[in-house]
Amino acid sequence: MMGNGDLERGTTTKGRNQRYPQSYYASGGTYDVGYSDSQWTSWLVPMIVVANVAMFVVIMLVNNCPKNHNGYRGDCVAKFLGRLSFQPLGENPLFGPSSSTLEKLGALEWEKIVHQNQAWRLITCIWLHAGVIHLLANMLSLVFIGIRLEQQFGFVRVGFIYLLSGIGGSILSALFIQRSISVGASGALFGLLGAMLSELLTNWTIYTNKAAALITLVVIIAINLAVGILPHVDNFAHIGGFLSGFLLGFLLLIRPQFGWLERRNLPADTRLKSKYTFFQYAFLMVSAVLLIVGFTVGLVMLFRGENANKHCSWCHYLSCVPTSRWSCNN
């Protein structure tokens, strides 16, 4: 999904006795931004990684290729793994289970959500992966993105953004992709990327190297969204997760404006009037409204059985662009 270079942290002095926190960033990767030397201990993100790996083992045990595979499209891959062996590469090139196993264990499927009252699939699909390659790509990205965020903002806020962004991605995916199943934590991961972007924007006054950090993050997001136009990649989950995380970042990752922490113990006439700037409050209010409206409209449309493609004839190009090398019929 994405790479990551060395993380850098530093401070730059501007003026007399004024210290500006500098951005965390990495060329060719992602970054988080620091405001103080105090950090939380990251335990939630490692636990999420462990949970996803454990869930994948369960998936493969249930899949049991040697017993359940009928020989169509070749033999099971890595038979020495026994029940953990993979489906034939012609069926699943990601070294993973069959689609029927993923469907059984909670993959996102429009038909079952709408007509069989299985709304829980909006959450369970976040913890399923289509194969080893899919799992490794998502978990490596989660480690690079999530640990730094959790160290800076704590497990409650990062965990909330991760889960709600994953659900937001599931909702948008189910509205547009109704003929196939979808699995993976990519929506939640894009939510963390979106939150990083909004955190940088809303806390703009406290950072140096703002332009470099902003350009780096925007390029990373653009590249990852561009990958989503390939076939068999659920870019609607990416977009839904990103938008959810972007709005949540304005709500949950807001920091006091520059100088407030240093001046709060000074006499009243020398303090800053407000802990937060007008723009921070404006971003917070607009984001809260858009988040509530977006989730409400999305859920209402979903459970009414709406097909969002009928309301947006060109939106399917956001998830797959047909070329001479592949089609987007499915």
N, C-alpha and C positions, 0 to 999 in steps of 0.2 A: 504494500500500500504506500509506504513512504519510508525514506531513510532518515538518519539522524546523525549529525556530527557531534563534536565536543560542545558541551554547554559552557558558556562563559558567564561570569558574573563580575560586576565591578561597580565602582562609583566614580563620578566625575565632579570635581569642585567647580562651582560657578559663583563668583562674587565672594564676599567675605563670610566665612562660617556658614555657608549654605551648601548642603550636599544633596545632589540629585541621584536617586537610585537609577541604575542602568538596567537596560533590558537583558533578559536571558534570550539568547538566540543562537542558532546554529545554521551555517550555510549548508544547504542541501537537506535540511531536516526541519525540525520544528522548535519552538521556543516557548518558554514561559517567562514571566516577568517578576522581578523581586522588588519588594518595597521595604523590607526590614531584614535584619539578620536572624530574627526568630523564625523557626520553621516547625511545622507539624511533622510527626513521624508518619511516613506513608505505610499503611498496612492494608487499606481497603483495596487499592489497585492490585497488589500482589494476591490478595484473596480472590479477587475477580478472575485473575489469570488462572489460579489454581482451580477455581470452580468451573471455568470453561474447559480446561484440560480434562478434569474429572468427568465432566458431562460428555465430552467427546469419547472417552473410554467407554462410558455407559452406552452411548449410541452404537459404537462398534460391537459391543457385546450383544446388544439387542439385534443388530444387523445380521451377525453370524453368517457371513457369506458362504462358507463351505456347506452349511446346512440348507440355506434358503435360496441360494443362487441356482437358476435352472440351466446354466451353461450358455445362455444367450449372450452374444457379444464377447465371448471368450471366457477364460478361467479367472478365478479370484487372484488378486495380486498379493504377493508376500504370504503364501500359504503357511509358511513356518510360524506365523503369528496365530494360527488356529482361528478361534472365533473373532479375533481382532483383524483378520486379513481384510483387504479392501475389495470393493467391487471392481470388475474389469475396467480398464482405462477407457475403453470405448463407451462405457456407461457413465463413469465418473472419473474424469481426468485429474481430479484434485486429490486422489487417494483417500477416498471416503466411503460412506455408506450409500445405499440406494435411496432414491427419492421417496419410496414408500416407507422406509424406516423413518426418515425425517418427518414425513407427514404424520406418521403414527405418534411421534414423540413431541409434536407441537409446532411444526413449521407454520409460517404465516400462509393461510389459504383463505381467500375471500369467501368461497362457497360455505365453508364450515363456520366462519365468523358470523356471517350474515344470516344464514338459513338454519344453522344448527346451534346457535347461541354459544359459540366457543370463543368468546372475546378474550379469554386468557391467552390465546395464541399471539395476541399483540405483544405480550411480554415474553412468553416462552421462546419465541423465535429468536430473540436476542441472544439466548444462551446456547443455540445450536449452530454448528458449522458443517459445511458441505464436505470438508476434507482436511487433511493435514496441512496442505498448502494454505488453504483459507484460514485455518486456525492460527498458524504461525504468523501470517501476515497481519492479522488483526491483533494478536496478543503482543507482538513486537511493537506495533504502533501504539497500543495502549500503554505499554511500559514507558516508551519515550515521551508520550504526551501526558499520561495520567499521573505518574509519580511526581513530576515537578509541580503540577497543578495541586495535587493533594498536599504536598509539603507547604505550599504557599497559602492555601485556602481551607485546608481541613477536609476530613472525609465526608462530613455531612453535606456540604455544598457540592463537592465534586461528585459524590454518589448520587445526589438528587439530580444533578445535571445529566449524568450518565444514563440513569434509568429513564427520566422523562424524555430525553432526546431520543433514546431508543424507541420509546412508545410513539413519539411524534413521527419518527421515520417509518414505523410499522403502519401507522394510520395512512400516511401519504402513499406508501407502497400499495396497500390494499385498495385504495381508491383508484389507482391507475393500472395495477397489474392484477388481473382477475382470472387468468387462465393458467397460472403456474404458481408453484410454491416459492417461498423466499425464506432464507435463514441468514443469521450472522449478526455480529455486533457492530457492523460498519456504521449504522445510523447513530448509535451511541458515541462512537469514536468521532464522527463528524460533528456531533454535538459539542464535544470537548474542544475541537478546533474552532467552532463557531463561538464558544464561550471565551476562548483565548483572544479572538479578534475583538469582541465587544468589550472585554476587560481592558484591552489596550486603548480602545477608543474612549471609554467612559473615564478612565484614569489617566488621560493624556497628559495632564499637567505634572505628574510626578516622575515621568520617565525621560531619560536622554536616549539618543539614537532612535528617536521615534520613527522617522521615515524609513530607516533601514529595517527596523523590526516589522513595520507595517508591510513593506514591500515583500520581505521574506515570507511572512505568513500568508499574504494574499496569493503569492506565487504557489506556495505549497497547496493551498486550498484549491486553486484553479487547476493545478495538475491532477490532483486526486479526483475532482469532479469531471475532468476531461476523460479520465480512465473509465468513468461510469457510462460513457456512450458506447462502449464495447458491448457486444451481445453477451447475455447471461450474467450481466452485472446489474444489480438493482440500484440504479442511480436515484430513483425516487426515495428510497430509504436514506440514501446519503443526503439528499436535498432536504427532506423532512427533518432529519436529525440535525443537520447544520442550522437550519432556521430556528429550530427549537432551542438549541444550545446558544445561538447568537442572542436570542431574546432573553434567555435565562441569565446569561452573563451580565447583562445590564441590571438585572434584579439582584443577583446573588454575589457578584464579584466586585461590587463598588467599594472604593477606598476613599478615605478622607483626602481632600485636596492638598496640594503641596503647601507645607508650612504650618498646617493646622496642628499636627501632633507636637511640633516644636514650640508652638506659641500658646498652647492651651493653658499652660501654667503661668503665663505672663499676666500682668495687669489687664483689666478688661478693655482699656482704651487701646491696647496694642495687639489684642487678639484679632484673628480673622472672624468676621461676622458669622460665617456659616461653615459647618463641617464639610459640607458638600457644595459643589457649584450648581448654578441654575441648570446647566446643561446635563449634569448628572441626574438631577431630579426629573428633568424633562425626558431623558432617555428611559429612566425607570418607569415613569407613568405610561409612556407610549408603549413600551415593551410589555408591561403588565396587561394592558388592554388588548394588544395584538395577540399575545399568548392565549389569553382566555377565549377571545373570539375565534382564533385559529383552531384550537382544540375542540371547542364547542361545535363549530361548523363542520369540522372534519369528522367528528364522531357521529353527528346527526346524519350527515351524508352517507357515512359508512353503514350504519345500522338501518338506514332506509333502502339500502341496496343500490345506491347511486353509482354510476360509472362515470368517473371524472373525465374520461376521454371524450365523452359526449359534450362536455362543457368547455373543452379545450382541445381543438382538433390537431394542434401542432405539438402539444405537450409530450407526446410519445417520443419525440426526437430528443428529449432531455435524457432519456434512458438508453436509447439505442439509435444510432444513425446508420442506415443501410448503405453498404458500399458494394463494389463488384466482388469483394472477397467474402462477404457474409450478408445474411438477410436478418430481418427483425420480426419475422412472422410470429414468433412465440414470445 
